[in-house]
Amino acid sequence: MPSTRALIHAPWSASKVATALRCPRLFHFKYVEKIPEPEVAPEARIGKAIHKALEFALHGRPVATATRDARAVLTAEDEQAKYDQLATGIAPFVDRVAQFRRRRRVTRQLVEYSLAVREDLSVTQFYSGDAYYRGILDAGYIFEDDVIALVDHKSGKRFGGAAGSAIGDQLDGYAVLAASAFRHVHSFWLGIHWVADRALEWSTPMPLARVQEKLGPELLDNIEAAALAVDDGPRTNPGGYCDRCAYRDMCPASREQRYDWVEYEDDD
């Protein structure tokens, strides 16, 4: 059974868990005090537009039209230029999806698909009051042989290490959600679509038993760890990400890190 502190902050998501573990003060700004982000990074706006263009294209809109329609939200020329460069990777991805759909018969396509589970990992509605963990799949494909492929789009720089581990946790969470929602699926492929590199990285396919026996319990453990991290209140955890934080001007620790006092010796 989940702890009271975990239930208090439900529903959880991959980004919510990661935020709690990275910096409890940021968690409180976003999810407890619910303060809108004072500053939205250009990369976030560009990434959101790229995701929207991919959504349009996967739903059948011509790539040129999808790219143009999603671009309309960007007004700054430098952001439009970066978007245009990234958007050149949309057509190759759509073509790749079409090719693999011809090789494997797809019975269902899932694009920007919302999923949620209760604390016992049984399926529920995304906005239901009993939702404990939830997420939105960028793209998913269920094949006629009851195999599912889940894909997450990433418009940023390709990386590994700790950040790559966080992406792995996110995909593992999607697998847990999909296992609860689609009970007939017995095998899971998890993929990351690196838009800028036009690359699609796949994990080794995993059976349903691994999702249920390993990934599910690990997800619940991560939620408990996140809940424990924020249980003491808005404690700050300074790090290299502080300069990229949208709330940095509101955070006392960030101000201290950027404006250290300097003592000068008296010439007298």
QUIDAZI-V311643 format. One record per residue. N is the residue number from 1. RES is the residue in three letters. PHI is phi as a letter, one per 40 degrees, with the letter a starting at -180 (999 if undefined). Layout:
N|RES|PHI  N|RES|PHI
//
This chain:
1|MET|999  2|PRO|c  3|SER|c  4|THR|c  5|ARG|c  6|ALA|c  7|LEU|c  8|ILE|d  9|HIS|c  10|ALA|c  11|PRO|c  12|TRP|c  13|SER|a  14|ALA|c  15|SER|c  16|LYS|c  17|VAL|c  18|ALA|c  19|THR|c  20|ALA|c  21|LEU|c  22|ARG|c  23|CYS|a  24|PRO|d  25|ARG|c  26|LEU|c  27|PHE|d  28|HIS|c  29|PHE|d  30|LYS|c  31|TYR|b  32|VAL|b  33|GLU|c  34|LYS|f  35|ILE|c  36|PRO|d  37|GLU|d  38|PRO|c  39|GLU|a  40|VAL|c  41|ALA|c  42|PRO|d  43|GLU|c  44|ALA|c  45|ARG|c  46|ILE|c  47|GLY|c  48|LYS|c  49|ALA|c  50|ILE|c  51|HIS|d  52|LYS|c  53|ALA|c  54|LEU|c  55|GLU|c  56|PHE|d  57|ALA|c  58|LEU|c  59|HIS|c  60|GLY|h  61|ARG|c  62|PRO|d  63|VAL|d  64|ALA|c  65|THR|c  66|ALA|c  67|THR|c  68|ARG|c  69|ASP|c  70|ALA|c  71|ARG|c  72|ALA|c  73|VAL|c  74|LEU|c  75|THR|b  76|ALA|c  77|GLU|c  78|ASP|c  79|GLU|c  80|GLN|c  81|ALA|c  82|LYS|c  83|TYR|c  84|ASP|d  85|GLN|c  86|LEU|c  87|ALA|c  88|THR|c  89|GLY|c  90|ILE|c  91|ALA|d  92|PRO|c  93|PHE|c  94|VAL|c  95|ASP|c  96|ARG|c  97|VAL|c  98|ALA|c  99|GLN|c  100|PHE|c  101|ARG|c  102|ARG|c  103|ARG|c  104|ARG|b  105|ARG|c  106|VAL|c  107|THR|c  108|ARG|a  109|GLN|b  110|LEU|b  111|VAL|b  112|GLU|f  113|TYR|c  114|SER|c  115|LEU|b  116|ALA|a  117|VAL|b  118|ARG|c  119|GLU|c  120|ASP|c  121|LEU|g  122|SER|c  123|VAL|c  124|THR|a  125|GLN|c  126|PHE|d  127|TYR|c  128|SER|c  129|GLY|c  130|ASP|c  131|ALA|c  132|TYR|b  133|TYR|a  134|ARG|a  135|GLY|a  136|ILE|b  137|LEU|c  138|ASP|c  139|ALA|a  140|GLY|a  141|TYR|b  142|ILE|b  143|PHE|c  144|GLU|c  145|ASP|c  146|ASP|g  147|VAL|b  148|ILE|b  149|ALA|b  150|LEU|b  151|VAL|b  152|ASP|b  153|HIS|c  154|LYS|b  155|SER|c  156|GLY|c  157|LYS|c  158|ARG|c  159|PHE|a  160|GLY|b  161|GLY|g  162|ALA|c  163|ALA|c  164|GLY|c  165|SER|c  166|ALA|c  167|ILE|c  168|GLY|c  169|ASP|c  170|GLN|c  171|LEU|c  172|ASP|c  173|GLY|c  174|TYR|c  175|ALA|c  176|VAL|c  177|LEU|c  178|ALA|c  179|ALA|c  180|SER|c  181|ALA|c  182|PHE|b  183|ARG|c  184|HIS|c  185|VAL|c  186|HIS|b  187|SER|a  188|PHE|b  189|TRP|b  190|LEU|b  191|GLY|b  192|ILE|b  193|HIS|c  194|TRP|c  195|VAL|c  196|ALA|c  197|ASP|c  198|ARG|f  199|ALA|b  200|LEU|b  201|GLU|c  202|TRP|b  203|SER|c  204|THR|c  205|PRO|d  206|MET|b  207|PRO|c  208|LEU|d  209|ALA|d  210|ARG|c  211|VAL|c  212|GLN|c  213|GLU|c  214|LYS|b  215|LEU|c  216|GLY|c  217|PRO|c  218|GLU|c  219|LEU|c  220|LEU|c  221|ASP|c  222|ASN|c  223|ILE|c  224|GLU|c  225|ALA|c  226|ALA|c  227|ALA|c  228|LEU|c  229|ALA|c  230|VAL|c  231|ASP|c  232|ASP|c  233|GLY|h  234|PRO|c  235|ARG|c  236|THR|c  237|ASN|b  238|PRO|c  239|GLY|a  240|GLY|c  241|TYR|c  242|CYS|d  243|ASP|c  244|ARG|b  245|CYS|c  246|ALA|c  247|TYR|b  248|ARG|c  249|ASP|c  250|MET|c  251|CYS|c  252|PRO|c  253|ALA|c  254|SER|c  255|ARG|c  256|GLU|c  257|GLN|c  258|ARG|c  259|TYR|b  260|ASP|c  261|TRP|c  262|VAL|b  263|GLU|c  264|TYR|b  265|GLU|c  266|ASP|c  267|ASP|c  268|ASP|c
//
